[in-house]
Amino acid sequence: MKPARKPVPPARRDPPMEVERVQTGVRMEKRMVKVLKAVAEYYDMTLGQILEDIVLHAFEGPGANAFMGEAVKRIAEFKKLYGMDYDVHASYRFREKQEG
């Protein structure tokens, strides 16, 4: 059973805003992508929509959270399921695997 979405913020009550989306060739850590895809599926959103939501909240600054309460618990379950066993500061330590 999917959780109820957060209350609709005032911006969502405004008329739709036309945007132009572009395809990107972003490379991300494999386990993180699996968790993001699971979250997108859970909320019946596309991966792009989830990423846009996360980025907009991050750019808003402190106190603007894309996920709260039950969603954070569900994401923790997805992280455990897919072995995403690192914290928010780990990206500074990421290095590409060497082939061979």
TORGUFI-846554 format. One record per residue (C-alpha): chain; residue in three letters; z, x, y; residue number from 1. Coordinates in steps of 0.1 Angstrom, whole numbers. Layout:
# TORGUFI-846554
<node><ch>A</ch><aa>Ala</aa><up>Z</up><east>X</east><north>Y</north><i>NUM</i></node>
...
***
This chain:
# TORGUFI-846554
<node><ch>A</ch><aa>Met</aa><up>0</up><east>0</east><north>0</north><i>1</i></node>
<node><ch>A</ch><aa>Lys</aa><up>-11</up><east>14</east><north>34</north><i>2</i></node>
<node><ch>A</ch><aa>Pro</aa><up>15</up><east>15</east><north>61</north><i>3</i></node>
<node><ch>A</ch><aa>Ala</aa><up>12</up><east>-6</east><north>92</north><i>4</i></node>
<node><ch>A</ch><aa>Arg</aa><up>-5</up><east>14</east><north>119</north><i>5</i></node>
<node><ch>A</ch><aa>Lys</aa><up>15</up><east>24</east><north>150</north><i>6</i></node>
<node><ch>A</ch><aa>Pro</aa><up>16</up><east>-2</east><north>178</north><i>7</i></node>
<node><ch>A</ch><aa>Val</aa><up>-17</up><east>-2</east><north>197</north><i>8</i></node>
<node><ch>A</ch><aa>Pro</aa><up>-13</up><east>19</east><north>228</north><i>9</i></node>
<node><ch>A</ch><aa>Pro</aa><up>-26</up><east>6</east><north>261</north><i>10</i></node>
<node><ch>A</ch><aa>Ala</aa><up>-57</up><east>29</east><north>259</north><i>11</i></node>
<node><ch>A</ch><aa>Arg</aa><up>-68</up><east>11</east><north>227</north><i>12</i></node>
<node><ch>A</ch><aa>Arg</aa><up>-68</up><east>-22</east><north>245</north><i>13</i></node>
<node><ch>A</ch><aa>Asp</aa><up>-93</up><east>-9</east><north>270</north><i>14</i></node>
<node><ch>A</ch><aa>Pro</aa><up>-130</up><east>-15</east><north>264</north><i>15</i></node>
<node><ch>A</ch><aa>Pro</aa><up>-147</up><east>8</east><north>239</north><i>16</i></node>
<node><ch>A</ch><aa>Met</aa><up>-159</up><east>42</east><north>254</north><i>17</i></node>
<node><ch>A</ch><aa>Glu</aa><up>-193</up><east>55</east><north>244</north><i>18</i></node>
<node><ch>A</ch><aa>Val</aa><up>-192</up><east>91</east><north>233</north><i>19</i></node>
<node><ch>A</ch><aa>Glu</aa><up>-217</up><east>115</east><north>218</north><i>20</i></node>
<node><ch>A</ch><aa>Arg</aa><up>-204</up><east>132</east><north>187</north><i>21</i></node>
<node><ch>A</ch><aa>Val</aa><up>-219</up><east>165</east><north>174</north><i>22</i></node>
<node><ch>A</ch><aa>Gln</aa><up>-219</up><east>181</east><north>140</north><i>23</i></node>
<node><ch>A</ch><aa>Thr</aa><up>-197</up><east>212</east><north>137</north><i>24</i></node>
<node><ch>A</ch><aa>Gly</aa><up>-197</up><east>241</east><north>113</north><i>25</i></node>
<node><ch>A</ch><aa>Val</aa><up>-159</up><east>245</east><north>113</north><i>26</i></node>
<node><ch>A</ch><aa>Arg</aa><up>-143</up><east>266</east><north>86</north><i>27</i></node>
<node><ch>A</ch><aa>Met</aa><up>-107</up><east>257</east><north>77</north><i>28</i></node>
<node><ch>A</ch><aa>Glu</aa><up>-81</up><east>266</east><north>51</north><i>29</i></node>
<node><ch>A</ch><aa>Lys</aa><up>-90</up><east>248</east><north>18</north><i>30</i></node>
<node><ch>A</ch><aa>Arg</aa><up>-56</up><east>231</east><north>11</north><i>31</i></node>
<node><ch>A</ch><aa>Met</aa><up>-53</up><east>220</east><north>47</north><i>32</i></node>
<node><ch>A</ch><aa>Val</aa><up>-87</up><east>203</east><north>44</north><i>33</i></node>
<node><ch>A</ch><aa>Lys</aa><up>-76</up><east>185</east><north>13</north><i>34</i></node>
<node><ch>A</ch><aa>Val</aa><up>-45</up><east>172</east><north>30</north><i>35</i></node>
<node><ch>A</ch><aa>Leu</aa><up>-66</up><east>161</east><north>61</north><i>36</i></node>
<node><ch>A</ch><aa>Lys</aa><up>-90</up><east>142</east><north>38</north><i>37</i></node>
<node><ch>A</ch><aa>Ala</aa><up>-61</up><east>125</east><north>20</north><i>38</i></node>
<node><ch>A</ch><aa>Val</aa><up>-46</up><east>114</east><north>53</north><i>39</i></node>
<node><ch>A</ch><aa>Ala</aa><up>-80</up><east>101</east><north>65</north><i>40</i></node>
<node><ch>A</ch><aa>Glu</aa><up>-85</up><east>82</east><north>33</north><i>41</i></node>
<node><ch>A</ch><aa>Tyr</aa><up>-49</up><east>68</east><north>35</north><i>42</i></node>
<node><ch>A</ch><aa>Tyr</aa><up>-55</up><east>55</east><north>70</north><i>43</i></node>
<node><ch>A</ch><aa>Asp</aa><up>-91</up><east>44</east><north>62</north><i>44</i></node>
<node><ch>A</ch><aa>Met</aa><up>-105</up><east>67</east><north>88</north><i>45</i></node>
<node><ch>A</ch><aa>Thr</aa><up>-131</up><east>95</east><north>87</north><i>46</i></node>
<node><ch>A</ch><aa>Leu</aa><up>-121</up><east>131</east><north>87</north><i>47</i></node>
<node><ch>A</ch><aa>Gly</aa><up>-136</up><east>134</east><north>122</north><i>48</i></node>
<node><ch>A</ch><aa>Gln</aa><up>-115</up><east>105</east><north>135</north><i>49</i></node>
<node><ch>A</ch><aa>Ile</aa><up>-83</up><east>121</east><north>122</north><i>50</i></node>
<node><ch>A</ch><aa>Leu</aa><up>-92</up><east>154</east><north>137</north><i>51</i></node>
<node><ch>A</ch><aa>Glu</aa><up>-100</up><east>138</east><north>171</north><i>52</i></node>
<node><ch>A</ch><aa>Asp</aa><up>-67</up><east>120</east><north>170</north><i>53</i></node>
<node><ch>A</ch><aa>Ile</aa><up>-48</up><east>151</east><north>162</north><i>54</i></node>
<node><ch>A</ch><aa>Val</aa><up>-65</up><east>172</east><north>189</north><i>55</i></node>
<node><ch>A</ch><aa>Leu</aa><up>-61</up><east>145</east><north>216</north><i>56</i></node>
<node><ch>A</ch><aa>His</aa><up>-24</up><east>143</east><north>208</north><i>57</i></node>
<node><ch>A</ch><aa>Ala</aa><up>-20</up><east>181</east><north>207</north><i>58</i></node>
<node><ch>A</ch><aa>Phe</aa><up>-38</up><east>184</east><north>241</north><i>59</i></node>
<node><ch>A</ch><aa>Glu</aa><up>-15</up><east>158</east><north>256</north><i>60</i></node>
<node><ch>A</ch><aa>Gly</aa><up>14</up><east>182</east><north>252</north><i>61</i></node>
<node><ch>A</ch><aa>Pro</aa><up>50</up><east>179</east><north>241</north><i>62</i></node>
<node><ch>A</ch><aa>Gly</aa><up>61</up><east>145</east><north>229</north><i>63</i></node>
<node><ch>A</ch><aa>Ala</aa><up>26</up><east>133</east><north>220</north><i>64</i></node>
<node><ch>A</ch><aa>Asn</aa><up>26</up><east>131</east><north>182</north><i>65</i></node>
<node><ch>A</ch><aa>Ala</aa><up>-3</up><east>119</east><north>161</north><i>66</i></node>
<node><ch>A</ch><aa>Phe</aa><up>20</up><east>111</east><north>132</north><i>67</i></node>
<node><ch>A</ch><aa>Met</aa><up>56</up><east>98</east><north>131</north><i>68</i></node>
<node><ch>A</ch><aa>Gly</aa><up>81</up><east>84</east><north>107</north><i>69</i></node>
<node><ch>A</ch><aa>Glu</aa><up>66</up><east>72</east><north>75</north><i>70</i></node>
<node><ch>A</ch><aa>Ala</aa><up>34</up><east>90</east><north>82</north><i>71</i></node>
<node><ch>A</ch><aa>Val</aa><up>51</up><east>123</east><north>83</north><i>72</i></node>
<node><ch>A</ch><aa>Lys</aa><up>68</up><east>116</east><north>49</north><i>73</i></node>
<node><ch>A</ch><aa>Arg</aa><up>34</up><east>107</east><north>34</north><i>74</i></node>
<node><ch>A</ch><aa>Ile</aa><up>18</up><east>139</east><north>48</north><i>75</i></node>
<node><ch>A</ch><aa>Ala</aa><up>46</up><east>159</east><north>33</north><i>76</i></node>
<node><ch>A</ch><aa>Glu</aa><up>38</up><east>143</east><north>-1</north><i>77</i></node>
<node><ch>A</ch><aa>Phe</aa><up>1</up><east>152</east><north>3</north><i>78</i></node>
<node><ch>A</ch><aa>Lys</aa><up>10</up><east>188</east><north>13</north><i>79</i></node>
<node><ch>A</ch><aa>Lys</aa><up>31</up><east>192</east><north>-18</north><i>80</i></node>
<node><ch>A</ch><aa>Leu</aa><up>3</up><east>176</east><north>-40</north><i>81</i></node>
<node><ch>A</ch><aa>Tyr</aa><up>-23</up><east>200</east><north>-27</north><i>82</i></node>
<node><ch>A</ch><aa>Gly</aa><up>-1</up><east>231</east><north>-24</north><i>83</i></node>
<node><ch>A</ch><aa>Met</aa><up>-1</up><east>234</east><north>14</north><i>84</i></node>
<node><ch>A</ch><aa>Asp</aa><up>31</up><east>254</east><north>13</north><i>85</i></node>
<node><ch>A</ch><aa>Tyr</aa><up>30</up><east>270</east><north>47</north><i>86</i></node>
<node><ch>A</ch><aa>Asp</aa><up>43</up><east>261</east><north>82</north><i>87</i></node>
<node><ch>A</ch><aa>Val</aa><up>29</up><east>256</east><north>117</north><i>88</i></node>
<node><ch>A</ch><aa>His</aa><up>28</up><east>293</east><north>124</north><i>89</i></node>
<node><ch>A</ch><aa>Ala</aa><up>9</up><east>304</east><north>93</north><i>90</i></node>
<node><ch>A</ch><aa>Ser</aa><up>-25</up><east>303</east><north>109</north><i>91</i></node>
<node><ch>A</ch><aa>Tyr</aa><up>-17</up><east>336</east><north>126</north><i>92</i></node>
<node><ch>A</ch><aa>Arg</aa><up>-14</up><east>352</east><north>92</north><i>93</i></node>
<node><ch>A</ch><aa>Phe</aa><up>-45</up><east>337</east><north>76</north><i>94</i></node>
<node><ch>A</ch><aa>Arg</aa><up>-71</up><east>362</east><north>62</north><i>95</i></node>
<node><ch>A</ch><aa>Glu</aa><up>-103</up><east>354</east><north>43</north><i>96</i></node>
<node><ch>A</ch><aa>Lys</aa><up>-101</up><east>362</east><north>6</north><i>97</i></node>
<node><ch>A</ch><aa>Gln</aa><up>-121</up><east>392</east><north>-4</north><i>98</i></node>
<node><ch>A</ch><aa>Glu</aa><up>-149</up><east>385</east><north>-29</north><i>99</i></node>
<node><ch>A</ch><aa>Gly</aa><up>-149</up><east>405</east><north>-61</north><i>100</i></node>
***
